[in-house]
Amino acid sequence: MTALTLQAIAASSDEELFALLGQELGRRIANQRGTPAFLAEIQGLPVGLRAMAATYELDVSLALDDLGWHFGNWLSQPLTEETARGLDELEATELAEIFRAAWRIAETYWSRLATDDWGDWYPDSPFEQAMEPLNQRAWSILEAHENGIFHYWVTYARKHPDRLGVTAADGHGNTGRVSGFGR
């Protein structure tokens, strides 16, 4: 497994860099997504990796379902807050605006989404209908990028490697930590 270093970031294709980022997240995150332990764990990551970890499930939701299903599947205010901050950090500004608009709508249905049969209720519901314009906007943005939100991960990693907690070789084989905790 290649380490996530400044050199690896610079030398990697987009696909290779995405794989490296995924490996780094896999190495650093042991807890199940969406749990309080997961949230506590990602809050200790460098800001860039924290953003990536928080936005992963949103990308999956938009690839397989939609924003309404995302909130139903990941019914957590703290995770929703992390996801919104993560989109901001990754400079996915328009997606962050869409996500926050969807969140405001989802909050009006939050108690309904907490029921066991929300998945049966959701299709053709007023909530799904309210999400549709936001879904279309989000899908339109992501359509321009082969890898959806993960496109932002790669762009961010190249632009802000200092926010990933990567190691840097000094030319003599010695490595040191590059600060990525905070700004």
WOMORA-V864386 format. One record per pair of residues at least 6 apart in sequence whose ideal C-beta (glycine too) atoms are under 6 Angstrom apart, sorted by the first residue. I is the first residue (numbers start at 1). J is the second residue. Records with the same first field share a line. If there is no record, write none. Layout:
I: J + J
This chain:
1: 23
2: 8
4: 20 + 24 + 166
5: 166 + 167
6: 161 + 166 + 168
7: 169
8: 20
9: 157 + 161
14: 154
17: 154 + 157
18: 150 + 154
21: 153
25: 53
29: 41
31: 37 + 38 + 41
32: 38
34: 74 + 76 + 79
39: 78
42: 50 + 53
46: 163 + 164 + 165 + 180 + 181
47: 89 + 163
48: 156 + 160 + 163 + 164
49: 164
51: 86 + 89 + 90
52: 153
54: 82 + 83 + 86
55: 83 + 86 + 149
57: 74
58: 70 + 83
59: 148 + 149
61: 69 + 70
62: 138
63: 148
66: 135
67: 102 + 131 + 134 + 135
68: 122 + 127 + 128 + 131
71: 106
72: 113 + 118
75: 113 + 114
80: 103
84: 99 + 100
87: 95 + 96 + 99
88: 96
90: 152 + 156
92: 152
94: 141
95: 141
98: 134 + 137 + 138
101: 134
102: 134
105: 130
109: 127
122: 128
142: 148
145: 151
162: 178 + 180
163: 180
164: 180
165: 180
166: 178
167: 175
168: 178
169: 175
